[in-house]
Amino acid sequence: MKILIIISSIIGLILTILPSILLFNGTITADIQKNLMIAGMVFWFISAPFLMKKKNTAE
């Protein structure tokens, strides 16, 4: 399960950075870039909290 969360976080980060580079190069349009970045944001915000959880070692 943890590996799936890590993979979705990486996908989210890639979808946040890569579309801007592709738009700069003229490979994709601004509409496609916006959609890809929204998808990346959703992936990241869903998966990141699970990676940032700390185990309670005080018990």
VMD Tcl script that draws the C-alpha trace (Angstrom):
set ca {
  {0.00 0.00 0.00}
  {2.83 2.39 0.85}
  {4.43 1.87 -2.56}
  {1.16 2.92 -4.25}
  {1.11 6.13 -2.21}
  {4.72 6.86 -3.14}
  {4.03 6.25 -6.83}
  {0.95 8.49 -6.82}
  {2.95 11.24 -5.08}
  {5.66 11.03 -7.72}
  {3.05 11.11 -10.49}
  {1.47 14.16 -8.86}
  {4.79 15.99 -8.72}
  {5.61 15.11 -12.31}
  {2.19 16.32 -13.46}
  {2.80 19.57 -11.61}
  {6.21 20.34 -13.12}
  {6.28 18.74 -16.57}
  {3.28 20.54 -18.16}
  {4.88 23.94 -17.56}
  {8.03 22.82 -19.35}
  {6.02 21.36 -22.23}
  {4.00 24.58 -22.56}
  {7.21 26.62 -22.61}
  {8.54 24.43 -25.44}
  {5.27 24.79 -27.35}
  {4.51 21.07 -27.20}
  {1.09 21.43 -25.52}
  {-1.56 24.14 -25.29}
  {-2.44 26.16 -22.20}
  {-5.72 24.28 -21.74}
  {-3.98 20.91 -21.66}
  {-1.38 22.33 -19.27}
  {-4.06 23.53 -16.86}
  {-5.83 20.17 -16.88}
  {-2.62 18.22 -16.29}
  {-1.59 20.51 -13.45}
  {-4.99 20.16 -11.78}
  {-4.67 16.39 -12.01}
  {-1.18 16.59 -10.50}
  {-2.44 18.80 -7.69}
  {-5.19 16.30 -6.87}
  {-2.73 13.37 -6.86}
  {-0.32 15.26 -4.64}
  {-2.85 16.57 -2.12}
  {-4.47 13.15 -1.74}
  {-1.25 11.18 -1.31}
  {1.10 13.59 0.50}
  {-0.62 13.52 3.92}
  {-0.21 9.74 4.08}
  {3.53 10.09 3.46}
  {3.92 12.77 6.11}
  {2.31 10.81 8.92}
  {4.55 10.27 11.91}
  {4.39 7.15 14.00}
  {3.68 7.74 17.64}
  {6.77 6.37 19.40}
  {5.87 7.78 22.84}
  {3.78 4.74 23.74}
}
mol new
graphics top color blue
foreach p $ca { graphics top sphere $p radius 0.5 }
foreach p [lrange $ca 0 end-1] q [lrange $ca 1 end] { graphics top cylinder $p $q radius 0.2 }
display resetview
